[in-house]
Amino acid sequence: MTRIDFYTLAADSSGDRFIFTCRLLERIRAEGLRVLVYCPESEWARHLDRLLWTFREDGFLPHGLVGRVDAEFTPVLIGADPRPPVPTEVLVNLALTPPDDLSPFARVCEPLDQTPSVLEAGRARYRHYRQLGHPLEHHQVRL
């Protein structure tokens, strides 16, 4: 069964869930895993894409928007569809709703910040995953 990790940024953190997602993607890629970032809002997807190009001056995380890059050769994909175009181990969910099918993934990451709508939607997803019997972990994060 898919493991679900929730990451909640502390109220005094200096960043938001998009900045944290960049850091999380670095850690996931350091393990050699492929990642799909589920981001159905096109504005959010473009924002994350831009952040991944600029958030590190001394490095680069190979990434791209689904449909605009060769998915076979791009280890971090950002897409509006939670179904991976290629076999992928990790899903990072930036949507406010849970994906319908978690079976393609060994792990799902749920980054949350202190935005009220994001927190409330995160709580609803936590309850949803718990009802389905997924193993859940919660991590407090400070940026």
C-alpha positions in Angstrom: 0.0 0.0 0.0 1.2 3.5 -0.9 2.9 5.4 2.0 1.7 9.0 2.5 4.0 11.7 4.0 2.5 15.0 5.0 4.9 17.9 5.5 3.5 21.0 7.2 5.5 24.2 7.3 5.7 25.9 10.6 4.0 29.2 10.9 7.3 31.1 11.2 8.8 29.5 8.1 10.3 31.9 5.5 8.9 30.0 2.5 5.8 28.4 1.2 4.9 24.9 0.0 6.3 25.6 -3.5 9.8 26.5 -2.1 9.6 23.5 0.2 8.6 21.3 -2.8 11.8 22.3 -4.5 13.8 21.1 -1.5 11.8 18.0 -1.2 12.4 17.2 -4.9 16.1 17.5 -4.4 16.0 15.0 -1.6 13.9 12.6 -3.6 16.2 12.8 -6.6 19.2 12.3 -4.4 17.7 8.8 -3.8 17.6 8.3 -7.5 13.8 8.2 -7.7 11.5 9.5 -10.4 8.9 12.0 -9.4 5.6 13.3 -10.7 4.4 16.6 -9.2 0.6 16.6 -9.6 -0.3 20.2 -10.1 -3.7 20.7 -11.9 -3.6 24.5 -11.7 -1.6 25.6 -14.7 -0.5 28.8 -12.9 0.9 26.8 -10.0 2.7 24.4 -12.4 4.3 27.3 -14.2 5.3 28.9 -10.9 6.9 25.6 -9.7 8.7 25.2 -13.1 10.2 28.7 -12.8 11.2 28.1 -9.1 13.0 24.9 -10.1 15.1 26.9 -12.6 16.0 29.6 -10.2 16.0 28.4 -6.6 19.6 27.1 -6.6 22.4 29.1 -8.2 24.9 26.3 -7.9 22.9 23.4 -9.2 20.1 22.1 -11.5 17.3 19.7 -11.0 16.3 18.1 -14.4 12.6 18.8 -14.7 9.8 19.8 -17.1 6.1 20.1 -17.8 4.5 16.9 -19.0 3.9 17.3 -22.8 6.8 19.7 -23.2 9.7 17.4 -22.4 10.6 13.9 -23.2 9.2 12.1 -20.1 11.5 9.1 -20.6 14.6 11.3 -19.9 13.1 13.8 -17.4 13.3 12.5 -13.8 11.0 15.3 -12.4 7.8 15.9 -14.2 5.1 18.5 -13.4 1.7 17.6 -14.7 -2.1 18.3 -14.5 -2.8 14.6 -14.5 -1.9 12.4 -11.6 -1.3 9.4 -13.9 2.4 9.2 -14.6 3.4 9.0 -18.3 6.3 6.7 -17.4 6.9 4.5 -14.4 7.3 6.8 -11.4 8.0 5.9 -7.7 6.9 9.2 -6.0 4.0 11.6 -6.4 4.2 15.0 -4.9 0.6 16.3 -4.6 0.1 20.0 -4.9 -3.6 19.6 -5.7 -6.1 20.4 -3.1 -7.8 17.1 -3.7 -6.4 13.5 -3.5 -5.6 11.7 -6.7 -8.0 8.9 -7.6 -5.4 6.2 -8.0 -2.3 5.9 -5.9 -1.4 2.4 -7.1 1.4 3.5 -9.5 3.3 5.1 -6.6 5.2 3.7 -3.7 5.0 7.0 -1.9 3.0 10.2 -2.0 4.2 13.5 -0.5 1.7 16.2 0.6 3.4 19.6 1.2 1.3 22.0 3.2 1.9 25.6 4.2 -0.1 27.8 6.6 -2.6 29.1 3.9 -6.0 28.3 5.4 -7.5 26.7 2.3 -4.3 24.5 1.9 -4.4 23.4 5.5 -8.1 22.6 5.4 -7.8 20.6 2.2 -4.8 18.8 3.6 -6.8 17.8 6.7 -9.5 16.4 4.4 -6.9 14.4 2.4 -5.4 13.1 5.6 -8.8 11.8 6.7 -9.4 10.3 3.2 -6.1 8.5 3.1 -6.6 7.2 6.7 -10.0 5.8 5.8 -8.4 4.0 2.9 -5.9 2.4 5.3 -2.7 4.0 3.9 0.3 4.3 6.2 0.5 8.0 7.2 3.4 10.1 8.5 3.3 13.7 9.5 6.4 16.0 9.6 6.6 19.5 10.9 9.0 21.5 8.7 10.8 24.9 9.3 12.3 26.7 6.4 
